[in-house]
Amino acid sequence: MVGIPNHLLAPIATSVAVAERWVSQNVSAHVSSSGVDIRYVAVGNEPFLKAFNGTFEDITLPALQNIQSALIKAGDAGSNEQMV
């Protein structure tokens, strides 16, 4: 499992290119070069905690969608290409 920190949610949510670059650097590079088995990508670090005062509520889903699209495009989505 790899995770995307909260401070990257906004750039990833607003740019498919940023999501693709993140997937390339943090998933594809490791899966293809070292055969690492990455099964999950955590989008945000508990972004819905009350302590964040809703800061990440509007950007978490778009970030998730862009990461999912980038994973599929890179061929790293695996056999189960669904969002959980």
PDB file with SEQRES, HELIX, SHEET and CRYST1 records, atoms N, CA, C and O in Angstrom:
SEQRES   1 A   84  MET VAL GLY ILE PRO ASN HIS LEU LEU ALA PRO ILE ALA          
SEQRES   2 A   84  THR SER VAL ALA VAL ALA GLU ARG TRP VAL SER GLN ASN          
SEQRES   3 A   84  VAL SER ALA HIS VAL SER SER SER GLY VAL ASP ILE ARG          
SEQRES   4 A   84  TYR VAL ALA VAL GLY ASN GLU PRO PHE LEU LYS ALA PHE          
SEQRES   5 A   84  ASN GLY THR PHE GLU ASP ILE THR LEU PRO ALA LEU GLN          
SEQRES   6 A   84  ASN ILE GLN SER ALA LEU ILE LYS ALA GLY ASP ALA GLY          
SEQRES   7 A   84  SER ASN GLU GLN MET VAL                                      
HELIX    1 AA1 ASN A    6  LEU A    8  5                                   3    
HELIX    2 AA2 LEU A    9  THR A   14  1                                   6    
HELIX    3 AA3 VAL A   16  VAL A   23  1                                   8    
HELIX    4 AA4 SER A   24  SER A   28  3                                   5    
HELIX    5 AA5 ALA A   29  SER A   34  1                                   6    
HELIX    6 AA6 LYS A   50  PHE A   52  5                                   3    
HELIX    7 AA7 GLU A   57  ALA A   74  1                                  18    
SHEET    1 AA1 2 VAL A   2  ILE A   4  0                                        
SHEET    2 AA1 2 VAL A  41  VAL A  43  1                                        
CRYST1    1.000    1.000    1.000  90.00  90.00  90.00 P 1           1          
ATOM      1  N   MET A   1       0.850  -1.172   0.000  1.00  0.00           N  
ATOM      2  CA  MET A   1       0.000   0.000   0.000  1.00  0.00           C  
ATOM      3  C   MET A   1       0.897   1.237   0.000  1.00  0.00           C  
ATOM      4  O   MET A   1       1.896   1.310   0.716  1.00  0.00           O  
ATOM      5  N   VAL A   2       0.510   2.191  -0.816  1.00  0.00           N  
ATOM      6  CA  VAL A   2       1.165   3.496  -0.803  1.00  0.00           C  
ATOM      7  C   VAL A   2       0.093   4.538  -0.525  1.00  0.00           C  
ATOM      8  O   VAL A   2      -1.089   4.303  -0.777  1.00  0.00           O  
ATOM      9  N   GLY A   3       0.498   5.673  -0.012  1.00  0.00           N  
ATOM     10  CA  GLY A   3      -0.469   6.698   0.343  1.00  0.00           C  
ATOM     11  C   GLY A   3      -0.104   8.060  -0.201  1.00  0.00           C  
ATOM     12  O   GLY A   3       1.068   8.400  -0.367  1.00  0.00           O  
ATOM     13  N   ILE A   4      -1.133   8.820  -0.470  1.00  0.00           N  
ATOM     14  CA  ILE A   4      -0.976  10.196  -0.934  1.00  0.00           C  
ATOM     15  C   ILE A   4      -1.271  11.109   0.251  1.00  0.00           C  
ATOM     16  O   ILE A   4      -2.368  11.054   0.808  1.00  0.00           O  
ATOM     17  N   PRO A   5      -0.319  11.944   0.645  1.00  0.00           N  
ATOM     18  CA  PRO A   5      -0.567  12.841   1.766  1.00  0.00           C  
ATOM     19  C   PRO A   5      -1.594  13.916   1.416  1.00  0.00           C  
ATOM     20  O   PRO A   5      -1.776  14.264   0.250  1.00  0.00           O  
ATOM     21  N   ASN A   6      -2.247  14.425   2.428  1.00  0.00           N  
ATOM     22  CA  ASN A   6      -3.312  15.410   2.229  1.00  0.00           C  
ATOM     23  C   ASN A   6      -2.861  16.640   1.443  1.00  0.00           C  
ATOM     24  O   ASN A   6      -3.638  17.192   0.664  1.00  0.00           O  
ATOM     25  N   HIS A   7      -1.627  17.071   1.636  1.00  0.00           N  
ATOM     26  CA  HIS A   7      -1.187  18.300   0.951  1.00  0.00           C  
ATOM     27  C   HIS A   7      -1.085  18.118  -0.568  1.00  0.00           C  
ATOM     28  O   HIS A   7      -0.961  19.103  -1.296  1.00  0.00           O  
ATOM     29  N   LEU A   8      -1.136  16.875  -1.054  1.00  0.00           N  
ATOM     30  CA  LEU A   8      -1.106  16.643  -2.500  1.00  0.00           C  
ATOM     31  C   LEU A   8      -2.498  16.453  -3.104  1.00  0.00           C  
ATOM     32  O   LEU A   8      -2.631  16.340  -4.323  1.00  0.00           O  
ATOM     33  N   LEU A   9      -3.519  16.418  -2.277  1.00  0.00           N  
ATOM     34  CA  LEU A   9      -4.874  16.177  -2.795  1.00  0.00           C  
ATOM     35  C   LEU A   9      -5.328  17.262  -3.763  1.00  0.00           C  
ATOM     36  O   LEU A   9      -5.869  16.945  -4.822  1.00  0.00           O  
ATOM     37  N   ALA A  10      -5.124  18.517  -3.430  1.00  0.00           N  
ATOM     38  CA  ALA A  10      -5.585  19.614  -4.307  1.00  0.00           C  
ATOM     39  C   ALA A  10      -4.915  19.568  -5.676  1.00  0.00           C  
ATOM     40  O   ALA A  10      -5.616  19.627  -6.686  1.00  0.00           O  
ATOM     41  N   PRO A  11      -3.588  19.466  -5.754  1.00  0.00           N  
ATOM     42  CA  PRO A  11      -2.982  19.409  -7.088  1.00  0.00           C  
ATOM     43  C   PRO A  11      -3.417  18.185  -7.888  1.00  0.00           C  
ATOM     44  O   PRO A  11      -3.608  18.274  -9.101  1.00  0.00           O  
ATOM     45  N   ILE A  12      -3.573  17.052  -7.224  1.00  0.00           N  
ATOM     46  CA  ILE A  12      -3.996  15.838  -7.917  1.00  0.00           C  
ATOM     47  C   ILE A  12      -5.454  15.944  -8.344  1.00  0.00           C  
ATOM     48  O   ILE A  12      -5.823  15.454  -9.412  1.00  0.00           O  
ATOM     49  N   ALA A  13      -6.277  16.571  -7.530  1.00  0.00           N  
ATOM     50  CA  ALA A  13      -7.700  16.722  -7.850  1.00  0.00           C  
ATOM     51  C   ALA A  13      -7.922  17.622  -9.047  1.00  0.00           C  
ATOM     52  O   ALA A  13      -8.893  17.449  -9.784  1.00  0.00           O  
ATOM     53  N   THR A  14      -7.039  18.577  -9.249  1.00  0.00           N  
ATOM     54  CA  THR A  14      -7.250  19.561 -10.318  1.00  0.00           C  
ATOM     55  C   THR A  14      -6.464  19.272 -11.591  1.00  0.00           C  
ATOM     56  O   THR A  14      -6.615  19.984 -12.583  1.00  0.00           O  
ATOM     57  N   SER A  15      -5.623  18.229 -11.574  1.00  0.00           N  
ATOM     58  CA  SER A  15      -4.806  17.967 -12.750  1.00  0.00           C  
ATOM     59  C   SER A  15      -4.564  16.471 -12.951  1.00  0.00           C  
ATOM     60  O   SER A  15      -3.938  15.809 -12.124  1.00  0.00           O  
ATOM     61  N   VAL A  16      -5.071  15.964 -14.056  1.00  0.00           N  
ATOM     62  CA  VAL A  16      -4.820  14.561 -14.400  1.00  0.00           C  
ATOM     63  C   VAL A  16      -3.324  14.351 -14.621  1.00  0.00           C  
ATOM     64  O   VAL A  16      -2.790  13.294 -14.286  1.00  0.00           O  
ATOM     65  N   ALA A  17      -2.649  15.345 -15.179  1.00  0.00           N  
ATOM     66  CA  ALA A  17      -1.202  15.236 -15.422  1.00  0.00           C  
ATOM     67  C   ALA A  17      -0.437  15.056 -14.111  1.00  0.00           C  
ATOM     68  O   ALA A  17       0.514  14.276 -14.045  1.00  0.00           O  
ATOM     69  N   VAL A  18      -0.849  15.770 -13.079  1.00  0.00           N  
ATOM     70  CA  VAL A  18      -0.200  15.623 -11.766  1.00  0.00           C  
ATOM     71  C   VAL A  18      -0.461  14.218 -11.229  1.00  0.00           C  
ATOM     72  O   VAL A  18       0.444  13.586 -10.684  1.00  0.00           O  
ATOM     73  N   ALA A  19      -1.687  13.728 -11.379  1.00  0.00           N  
ATOM     74  CA  ALA A  19      -2.011  12.366 -10.942  1.00  0.00           C  
ATOM     75  C   ALA A  19      -1.180  11.336 -11.704  1.00  0.00           C  
ATOM     76  O   ALA A  19      -0.673  10.382 -11.115  1.00  0.00           O  
ATOM     77  N   GLU A  20      -1.043  11.531 -13.006  1.00  0.00           N  
ATOM     78  CA  GLU A  20      -0.250  10.605 -13.819  1.00  0.00           C  
ATOM     79  C   GLU A  20       1.213  10.628 -13.405  1.00  0.00           C  
ATOM     80  O   GLU A  20       1.860   9.582 -13.348  1.00  0.00           O  
ATOM     81  N   ARG A  21       1.732  11.800 -13.120  1.00  0.00           N  
ATOM     82  CA  ARG A  21       3.128  11.918 -12.686  1.00  0.00           C  
ATOM     83  C   ARG A  21       3.318  11.228 -11.326  1.00  0.00           C  
ATOM     84  O   ARG A  21       4.315  10.539 -11.110  1.00  0.00           O  
ATOM     85  N   TRP A  22       2.351  11.420 -10.407  1.00  0.00           N  
ATOM     86  CA  TRP A  22       2.436  10.779  -9.095  1.00  0.00           C  
ATOM     87  C   TRP A  22       2.423   9.259  -9.249  1.00  0.00           C  
ATOM     88  O   TRP A  22       3.225   8.568  -8.620  1.00  0.00           O  
ATOM     89  N   VAL A  23       1.529   8.735 -10.073  1.00  0.00           N  
ATOM     90  CA  VAL A  23       1.450   7.286 -10.298  1.00  0.00           C  
ATOM     91  C   VAL A  23       2.752   6.782 -10.911  1.00  0.00           C  
ATOM     92  O   VAL A  23       3.266   5.738 -10.508  1.00  0.00           O  
ATOM     93  N   SER A  24       3.279   7.508 -11.870  1.00  0.00           N  
ATOM     94  CA  SER A  24       4.525   7.101 -12.521  1.00  0.00           C  
ATOM     95  C   SER A  24       5.671   7.009 -11.518  1.00  0.00           C  
ATOM     96  O   SER A  24       6.438   6.047 -11.526  1.00  0.00           O  
ATOM     97  N   GLN A  25       5.778   8.017 -10.655  1.00  0.00           N  
ATOM     98  CA  GLN A  25       6.893   8.080  -9.709  1.00  0.00           C  
ATOM     99  C   GLN A  25       6.708   7.167  -8.497  1.00  0.00           C  
ATOM    100  O   GLN A  25       7.687   6.650  -7.959  1.00  0.00           O  
ATOM    101  N   ASN A  26       5.470   6.966  -8.067  1.00  0.00           N  
ATOM    102  CA  ASN A  26       5.235   6.276  -6.800  1.00  0.00           C  
ATOM    103  C   ASN A  26       4.647   4.881  -6.928  1.00  0.00           C  
ATOM    104  O   ASN A  26       4.630   4.128  -5.955  1.00  0.00           O  
ATOM    105  N   VAL A  27       4.168   4.528  -8.108  1.00  0.00           N  
ATOM    106  CA  VAL A  27       3.611   3.190  -8.311  1.00  0.00           C  
ATOM    107  C   VAL A  27       4.360   2.498  -9.452  1.00  0.00           C  
ATOM    108  O   VAL A  27       5.060   1.511  -9.229  1.00  0.00           O  
ATOM    109  N   SER A  28       4.213   3.006 -10.648  1.00  0.00           N  
ATOM    110  CA  SER A  28       4.781   2.348 -11.830  1.00  0.00           C  
ATOM    111  C   SER A  28       6.281   2.101 -11.709  1.00  0.00           C  
ATOM    112  O   SER A  28       6.759   1.025 -12.068  1.00  0.00           O  
ATOM    113  N   ALA A  29       7.014   3.066 -11.215  1.00  0.00           N  
ATOM    114  CA  ALA A  29       8.467   2.931 -11.120  1.00  0.00           C  
ATOM    115  C   ALA A  29       8.860   1.748 -10.248  1.00  0.00           C  
ATOM    116  O   ALA A  29       9.858   1.080 -10.519  1.00  0.00           O  
ATOM    117  N   HIS A  30       8.096   1.489  -9.222  1.00  0.00           N  
ATOM    118  CA  HIS A  30       8.441   0.419  -8.285  1.00  0.00           C  
ATOM    119  C   HIS A  30       7.892  -0.928  -8.728  1.00  0.00           C  
ATOM    120  O   HIS A  30       8.534  -1.960  -8.535  1.00  0.00           O  
ATOM    121  N   VAL A  31       6.719  -0.917  -9.315  1.00  0.00           N  
ATOM    122  CA  VAL A  31       6.113  -2.164  -9.772  1.00  0.00           C  
ATOM    123  C   VAL A  31       6.916  -2.736 -10.936  1.00  0.00           C  
ATOM    124  O   VAL A  31       7.202  -3.933 -10.965  1.00  0.00           O  
ATOM    125  N   SER A  32       7.280  -1.885 -11.894  1.00  0.00           N  
ATOM    126  CA  SER A  32       7.975  -2.392 -13.073  1.00  0.00           C  
ATOM    127  C   SER A  32       9.453  -2.684 -12.818  1.00  0.00           C  
ATOM    128  O   SER A  32       9.982  -3.666 -13.339  1.00  0.00           O  
ATOM    129  N   SER A  33      10.120  -1.860 -12.035  1.00  0.00           N  
ATOM    130  CA  SER A  33      11.560  -2.052 -11.862  1.00  0.00           C  
ATOM    131  C   SER A  33      11.909  -3.081 -10.795  1.00  0.00           C  
ATOM    132  O   SER A  33      12.898  -3.800 -10.940  1.00  0.00           O  
ATOM    133  N   SER A  34      11.129  -3.168  -9.741  1.00  0.00           N  
ATOM    134  CA  SER A  34      11.480  -4.091  -8.663  1.00  0.00           C  
ATOM    135  C   SER A  34      10.455  -5.176  -8.420  1.00  0.00           C  
ATOM    136  O   SER A  34      10.638  -6.012  -7.536  1.00  0.00           O  
ATOM    137  N   GLY A  35       9.396  -5.179  -9.177  1.00  0.00           N  
ATOM    138  CA  GLY A  35       8.381  -6.203  -8.994  1.00  0.00           C  
ATOM    139  C   GLY A  35       7.622  -6.075  -7.684  1.00  0.00           C  
ATOM    140  O   GLY A  35       7.098  -7.064  -7.171  1.00  0.00           O  
ATOM    141  N   VAL A  36       7.559  -4.880  -7.145  1.00  0.00           N  
ATOM    142  CA  VAL A  36       6.839  -4.644  -5.900  1.00  0.00           C  
ATOM    143  C   VAL A  36       5.347  -4.875  -6.139  1.00  0.00           C  
ATOM    144  O   VAL A  36       4.822  -4.523  -7.196  1.00  0.00           O  
ATOM    145  N   ASP A  37       4.682  -5.455  -5.178  1.00  0.00           N  
ATOM    146  CA  ASP A  37       3.249  -5.730  -5.281  1.00  0.00           C  
ATOM    147  C   ASP A  37       2.475  -4.663  -4.513  1.00  0.00           C  
ATOM    148  O   ASP A  37       2.266  -4.789  -3.307  1.00  0.00           O  
ATOM    149  N   ILE A  38       2.053  -3.622  -5.210  1.00  0.00           N  
ATOM    150  CA  ILE A  38       1.254  -2.558  -4.590  1.00  0.00           C  
ATOM    151  C   ILE A  38      -0.203  -2.880  -4.873  1.00  0.00           C  
ATOM    152  O   ILE A  38      -0.623  -2.922  -6.030  1.00  0.00           O  
ATOM    153  N   ARG A  39      -0.958  -3.105  -3.836  1.00  0.00           N  
ATOM    154  CA  ARG A  39      -2.360  -3.479  -4.003  1.00  0.00           C  
ATOM    155  C   ARG A  39      -3.333  -2.342  -3.742  1.00  0.00           C  
ATOM    156  O   ARG A  39      -4.458  -2.365  -4.242  1.00  0.00           O  
ATOM    157  N   TYR A  40      -2.920  -1.357  -2.973  1.00  0.00           N  
ATOM    158  CA  TYR A  40      -3.827  -0.278  -2.596  1.00  0.00           C  
ATOM    159  C   TYR A  40      -3.108   1.065  -2.670  1.00  0.00           C  
ATOM    160  O   TYR A  40      -1.904   1.165  -2.435  1.00  0.00           O  
ATOM    161  N   VAL A  41      -3.886   2.093  -3.003  1.00  0.00           N  
ATOM    162  CA  VAL A  41      -3.402   3.464  -2.935  1.00  0.00           C  
ATOM    163  C   VAL A  41      -4.370   4.214  -2.029  1.00  0.00           C  
ATOM    164  O   VAL A  41      -5.551   4.350  -2.347  1.00  0.00           O  
ATOM    165  N   ALA A  42      -3.867   4.697  -0.905  1.00  0.00           N  
ATOM    166  CA  ALA A  42      -4.680   5.493   0.016  1.00  0.00           C  
ATOM    167  C   ALA A  42      -4.649   6.935  -0.468  1.00  0.00           C  
ATOM    168  O   ALA A  42      -3.583   7.539  -0.585  1.00  0.00           O  
ATOM    169  N   VAL A  43      -5.809   7.473  -0.743  1.00  0.00           N  
ATOM    170  CA  VAL A  43      -5.899   8.849  -1.226  1.00  0.00           C  
ATOM    171  C   VAL A  43      -6.247   9.740  -0.038  1.00  0.00           C  
ATOM    172  O   VAL A  43      -7.403   9.834   0.374  1.00  0.00           O  
ATOM    173  N   GLY A  44      -5.227  10.385   0.494  1.00  0.00           N  
ATOM    174  CA  GLY A  44      -5.378  11.227   1.672  1.00  0.00           C  
ATOM    175  C   GLY A  44      -5.124  10.444   2.945  1.00  0.00           C  
ATOM    176  O   GLY A  44      -5.232   9.218   2.978  1.00  0.00           O  
ATOM    177  N   ASN A  45      -4.785  11.176   3.986  1.00  0.00           N  
ATOM    178  CA  ASN A  45      -4.552  10.605   5.297  1.00  0.00           C  
ATOM    179  C   ASN A  45      -5.688  11.037   6.210  1.00  0.00           C  
ATOM    180  O   ASN A  45      -5.628  12.087   6.850  1.00  0.00           O  
ATOM    181  N   GLU A  46      -6.721  10.209   6.259  1.00  0.00           N  
ATOM    182  CA  GLU A  46      -7.925  10.506   7.042  1.00  0.00           C  
ATOM    183  C   GLU A  46      -8.444  11.919   6.743  1.00  0.00           C  
ATOM    184  O   GLU A  46      -8.591  12.733   7.655  1.00  0.00           O  
ATOM    185  N   PRO A  47      -8.720  12.208   5.460  1.00  0.00           N  
ATOM    186  CA  PRO A  47      -9.080  13.578   5.075  1.00  0.00           C  
ATOM    187  C   PRO A  47     -10.419  14.071   5.616  1.00  0.00           C  
ATOM    188  O   PRO A  47     -10.709  15.265   5.548  1.00  0.00           O  
ATOM    189  N   PHE A  48     -11.235  13.169   6.150  1.00  0.00           N  
ATOM    190  CA  PHE A  48     -12.559  13.586   6.622  1.00  0.00           C  
ATOM    191  C   PHE A  48     -12.623  13.774   8.133  1.00  0.00           C  
ATOM    192  O   PHE A  48     -13.712  13.932   8.686  1.00  0.00           O  
ATOM    193  N   LEU A  49     -11.484  13.761   8.804  1.00  0.00           N  
ATOM    194  CA  LEU A  49     -11.476  14.006  10.245  1.00  0.00           C  
ATOM    195  C   LEU A  49     -12.031  15.400  10.535  1.00  0.00           C  
ATOM    196  O   LEU A  49     -11.783  16.344   9.786  1.00  0.00           O  
ATOM    197  N   LYS A  50     -12.774  15.516  11.615  1.00  0.00           N  
ATOM    198  CA  LYS A  50     -13.329  16.821  12.002  1.00  0.00           C  
ATOM    199  C   LYS A  50     -12.240  17.857  12.239  1.00  0.00           C  
ATOM    200  O   LYS A  50     -12.463  19.052  12.050  1.00  0.00           O  
ATOM    201  N   ALA A  51     -11.068  17.400  12.651  1.00  0.00           N  
ATOM    202  CA  ALA A  51      -9.957  18.320  12.924  1.00  0.00           C  
ATOM    203  C   ALA A  51      -9.543  19.120  11.686  1.00  0.00           C  
ATOM    204  O   ALA A  51      -8.971  20.202  11.815  1.00  0.00           O  
ATOM    205  N   PHE A  52      -9.825  18.602  10.496  1.00  0.00           N  
ATOM    206  CA  PHE A  52      -9.464  19.305   9.263  1.00  0.00           C  
ATOM    207  C   PHE A  52     -10.544  20.299   8.833  1.00  0.00           C  
ATOM    208  O   PHE A  52     -10.375  20.993   7.830  1.00  0.00           O  
ATOM    209  N   ASN A  53     -11.635  20.374   9.566  1.00  0.00           N  
ATOM    210  CA  ASN A  53     -12.700  21.361   9.318  1.00  0.00           C  
ATOM    211  C   ASN A  53     -13.209  21.360   7.875  1.00  0.00           C  
ATOM    212  O   ASN A  53     -13.512  22.419   7.326  1.00  0.00           O  
ATOM    213  N   GLY A  54     -13.304  20.184   7.263  1.00  0.00           N  
ATOM    214  CA  GLY A  54     -13.845  20.087   5.912  1.00  0.00           C  
ATOM    215  C   GLY A  54     -12.893  20.516   4.808  1.00  0.00           C  
ATOM    216  O   GLY A  54     -13.299  20.613   3.650  1.00  0.00           O  
ATOM    217  N   THR A  55     -11.646  20.773   5.139  1.00  0.00           N  
ATOM    218  CA  THR A  55     -10.664  21.257   4.173  1.00  0.00           C  
ATOM    219  C   THR A  55     -10.565  20.365   2.942  1.00  0.00           C  
ATOM    220  O   THR A  55     -10.405  20.863   1.828  1.00  0.00           O  
ATOM    221  N   PHE A  56     -10.659  19.063   3.130  1.00  0.00           N  
ATOM    222  CA  PHE A  56     -10.414  18.131   2.032  1.00  0.00           C  
ATOM    223  C   PHE A  56     -11.682  17.489   1.466  1.00  0.00           C  
ATOM    224  O   PHE A  56     -11.601  16.635   0.583  1.00  0.00           O  
ATOM    225  N   GLU A  57     -12.841  17.891   1.964  1.00  0.00           N  
ATOM    226  CA  GLU A  57     -14.093  17.247   1.548  1.00  0.00           C  
ATOM    227  C   GLU A  57     -14.370  17.363   0.057  1.00  0.00           C  
ATOM    228  O   GLU A  57     -14.795  16.389  -0.564  1.00  0.00           O  
ATOM    229  N   ASP A  58     -14.142  18.510  -0.520  1.00  0.00           N  
ATOM    230  CA  ASP A  58     -14.478  18.723  -1.933  1.00  0.00           C  
ATOM    231  C   ASP A  58     -13.399  18.253  -2.907  1.00  0.00           C  
ATOM    232  O   ASP A  58     -13.638  18.196  -4.113  1.00  0.00           O  
ATOM    233  N   ILE A  59     -12.222  17.919  -2.397  1.00  0.00           N  
ATOM    234  CA  ILE A  59     -11.141  17.552  -3.307  1.00  0.00           C  
ATOM    235  C   ILE A  59     -10.749  16.075  -3.233  1.00  0.00           C  
ATOM    236  O   ILE A  59     -10.017  15.590  -4.096  1.00  0.00           O  
ATOM    237  N   THR A  60     -11.218  15.364  -2.228  1.00  0.00           N  
ATOM    238  CA  THR A  60     -10.810  13.967  -2.077  1.00  0.00           C  
ATOM    239  C   THR A  60     -11.357  13.096  -3.205  1.00  0.00           C  
ATOM    240  O   THR A  60     -10.606  12.316  -3.791  1.00  0.00           O  
ATOM    241  N   LEU A  61     -12.639  13.207  -3.520  1.00  0.00           N  
ATOM    242  CA  LEU A  61     -13.215  12.384  -4.588  1.00  0.00           C  
ATOM    243  C   LEU A  61     -12.585  12.701  -5.946  1.00  0.00           C  
ATOM    244  O   LEU A  61     -12.214  11.766  -6.656  1.00  0.00           O  
ATOM    245  N   PRO A  62     -12.442  13.975  -6.347  1.00  0.00           N  
ATOM    246  CA  PRO A  62     -11.771  14.236  -7.621  1.00  0.00           C  
ATOM    247  C   PRO A  62     -10.328  13.717  -7.646  1.00  0.00           C  
ATOM    248  O   PRO A  62      -9.864  13.243  -8.683  1.00  0.00           O  
ATOM    249  N   ALA A  63      -9.627  13.801  -6.535  1.00  0.00           N  
ATOM    250  CA  ALA A  63      -8.261  13.263  -6.475  1.00  0.00           C  
ATOM    251  C   ALA A  63      -8.299  11.750  -6.655  1.00  0.00           C  
ATOM    252  O   ALA A  63      -7.481  11.190  -7.384  1.00  0.00           O  
ATOM    253  N   LEU A  64      -9.226  11.101  -6.006  1.00  0.00           N  
ATOM    254  CA  LEU A  64      -9.387   9.647  -6.136  1.00  0.00           C  
ATOM    255  C   LEU A  64      -9.681   9.264  -7.584  1.00  0.00           C  
ATOM    256  O   LEU A  64      -9.109   8.309  -8.109  1.00  0.00           O  
ATOM    257  N   GLN A  65     -10.564  10.004  -8.217  1.00  0.00           N  
ATOM    258  CA  GLN A  65     -10.924   9.705  -9.607  1.00  0.00           C  
ATOM    259  C   GLN A  65      -9.729   9.894 -10.545  1.00  0.00           C  
ATOM    260  O   GLN A  65      -9.518   9.087 -11.451  1.00  0.00           O  
ATOM    261  N   ASN A  66      -8.952  10.952 -10.332  1.00  0.00           N  
ATOM    262  CA  ASN A  66      -7.787  11.191 -11.184  1.00  0.00           C  
ATOM    263  C   ASN A  66      -6.708  10.129 -10.964  1.00  0.00           C  
ATOM    264  O   ASN A  66      -6.054   9.703 -11.916  1.00  0.00           O  
ATOM    265  N   ILE A  67      -6.521   9.704  -9.720  1.00  0.00           N  
ATOM    266  CA  ILE A  67      -5.546   8.644  -9.443  1.00  0.00           C  
ATOM    267  C   ILE A  67      -6.007   7.335 -10.078  1.00  0.00           C  
ATOM    268  O   ILE A  67      -5.202   6.615 -10.667  1.00  0.00           O  
ATOM    269  N   GLN A  68      -7.287   7.027  -9.963  1.00  0.00           N  
ATOM    270  CA  GLN A  68      -7.803   5.793 -10.572  1.00  0.00           C  
ATOM    271  C   GLN A  68      -7.593   5.824 -12.090  1.00  0.00           C  
ATOM    272  O   GLN A  68      -7.165   4.830 -12.676  1.00  0.00           O  
ATOM    273  N   SER A  69      -7.888   6.946 -12.717  1.00  0.00           N  
ATOM    274  CA  SER A  69      -7.682   7.080 -14.165  1.00  0.00           C  
ATOM    275  C   SER A  69      -6.211   6.921 -14.523  1.00  0.00           C  
ATOM    276  O   SER A  69      -5.874   6.268 -15.510  1.00  0.00           O  
ATOM    277  N   ALA A  70      -5.341   7.517 -13.723  1.00  0.00           N  
ATOM    278  CA  ALA A  70      -3.903   7.424 -13.982  1.00  0.00           C  
ATOM    279  C   ALA A  70      -3.407   5.992 -13.810  1.00  0.00           C  
ATOM    280  O   ALA A  70      -2.565   5.534 -14.583  1.00  0.00           O  
ATOM    281  N   LEU A  71      -3.916   5.283 -12.814  1.00  0.00           N  
ATOM    282  CA  LEU A  71      -3.535   3.883 -12.605  1.00  0.00           C  
ATOM    283  C   LEU A  71      -3.967   3.018 -13.786  1.00  0.00           C  
ATOM    284  O   LEU A  71      -3.214   2.162 -14.252  1.00  0.00           O  
ATOM    285  N   ILE A  72      -5.180   3.250 -14.259  1.00  0.00           N  
ATOM    286  CA  ILE A  72      -5.684   2.481 -15.407  1.00  0.00           C  
ATOM    287  C   ILE A  72      -4.846   2.782 -16.640  1.00  0.00           C  
ATOM    288  O   ILE A  72      -4.438   1.867 -17.355  1.00  0.00           O  
ATOM    289  N   LYS A  73      -4.588   4.061 -16.890  1.00  0.00           N  
ATOM    290  CA  LYS A  73      -3.797   4.452 -18.062  1.00  0.00           C  
ATOM    291  C   LYS A  73      -2.393   3.840 -18.025  1.00  0.00           C  
ATOM    292  O   LYS A  73      -1.857   3.436 -19.057  1.00  0.00           O  
ATOM    293  N   ALA A  74      -1.804   3.778 -16.825  1.00  0.00           N  
ATOM    294  CA  ALA A  74      -0.468   3.232 -16.682  1.00  0.00           C  
ATOM    295  C   ALA A  74      -0.446   1.697 -16.682  1.00  0.00           C  
ATOM    296  O   ALA A  74       0.620   1.082 -16.729  1.00  0.00           O  
ATOM    297  N   GLY A  75      -1.626   1.098 -16.629  1.00  0.00           N  
ATOM    298  CA  GLY A  75      -1.692  -0.359 -16.575  1.00  0.00           C  
ATOM    299  C   GLY A  75      -1.399  -0.908 -15.196  1.00  0.00           C  
ATOM    300  O   GLY A  75      -1.058  -2.082 -15.047  1.00  0.00           O  
ATOM    301  N   ASP A  76      -1.530  -0.068 -14.194  1.00  0.00           N  
ATOM    302  CA  ASP A  76      -1.235  -0.470 -12.817  1.00  0.00           C  
ATOM    303  C   ASP A  76      -2.479  -0.656 -11.961  1.00  0.00           C  
ATOM    304  O   ASP A  76      -2.385  -0.759 -10.738  1.00  0.00           O  
ATOM    305  N   ALA A  77      -3.643  -0.698 -12.597  1.00  0.00           N  
ATOM    306  CA  ALA A  77      -4.884  -0.818 -11.828  1.00  0.00           C  
ATOM    307  C   ALA A  77      -5.137  -2.240 -11.380  1.00  0.00           C  
ATOM    308  O   ALA A  77      -5.995  -2.474 -10.528  1.00  0.00           O  
ATOM    309  N   GLY A  78      -4.410  -3.193 -11.935  1.00  0.00           N  
ATOM    310  CA  GLY A  78      -4.620  -4.594 -11.560  1.00  0.00           C  
ATOM    311  C   GLY A  78      -5.877  -5.145 -12.189  1.00  0.00           C  
ATOM    312  O   GLY A  78      -6.481  -4.507 -13.052  1.00  0.00           O  
ATOM    313  N   SER A  79      -6.265  -6.310 -11.765  1.00  0.00           N  
ATOM    314  CA  SER A  79      -7.431  -6.961 -12.357  1.00  0.00           C  
ATOM    315  C   SER A  79      -8.741  -6.467 -11.789  1.00  0.00           C  
ATOM    316  O   SER A  79      -9.799  -6.708 -12.370  1.00  0.00           O  
ATOM    317  N   ASN A  80      -8.688  -5.774 -10.654  1.00  0.00           N  
ATOM    318  CA  ASN A  80      -9.904  -5.278 -10.023  1.00  0.00           C  
ATOM    319  C   ASN A  80      -9.935  -3.765 -10.146  1.00  0.00           C  
ATOM    320  O   ASN A  80      -9.546  -3.058  -9.217  1.00  0.00           O  
ATOM    321  N   GLU A  81     -10.393  -3.264 -11.281  1.00  0.00           N  
ATOM    322  CA  GLU A  81     -10.362  -1.835 -11.552  1.00  0.00           C  
ATOM    323  C   GLU A  81     -11.604  -1.117 -11.038  1.00  0.00           C  
ATOM    324  O   GLU A  81     -12.383  -0.552 -11.806  1.00  0.00           O  
ATOM    325  N   GLN A  82     -11.767  -1.155  -9.722  1.00  0.00           N  
ATOM    326  CA  GLN A  82     -12.890  -0.441  -9.137  1.00  0.00           C  
ATOM    327  C   GLN A  82     -12.415   0.376  -7.950  1.00  0.00           C  
ATOM    328  O   GLN A  82     -11.431   0.034  -7.294  1.00  0.00           O  
ATOM    329  N   MET A  83     -13.124   1.450  -7.687  1.00  0.00           N  
ATOM    330  CA  MET A  83     -12.791   2.277  -6.543  1.00  0.00           C  
ATOM    331  C   MET A  83     -13.499   1.707  -5.325  1.00  0.00           C  
ATOM    332  O   MET A  83     -14.662   1.308  -5.392  1.00  0.00           O  
ATOM    333  N   VAL A  84     -12.781   1.676  -4.218  1.00  0.00           N  
ATOM    334  CA  VAL A  84     -13.350   1.164  -2.975  1.00  0.00           C  
ATOM    335  C   VAL A  84     -13.477   2.313  -2.010  1.00  0.00           C  
ATOM    336  O   VAL A  84     -13.936   2.126  -0.883  1.00  0.00           O  
TER     337      VAL A  84                                                      
END                                                                             
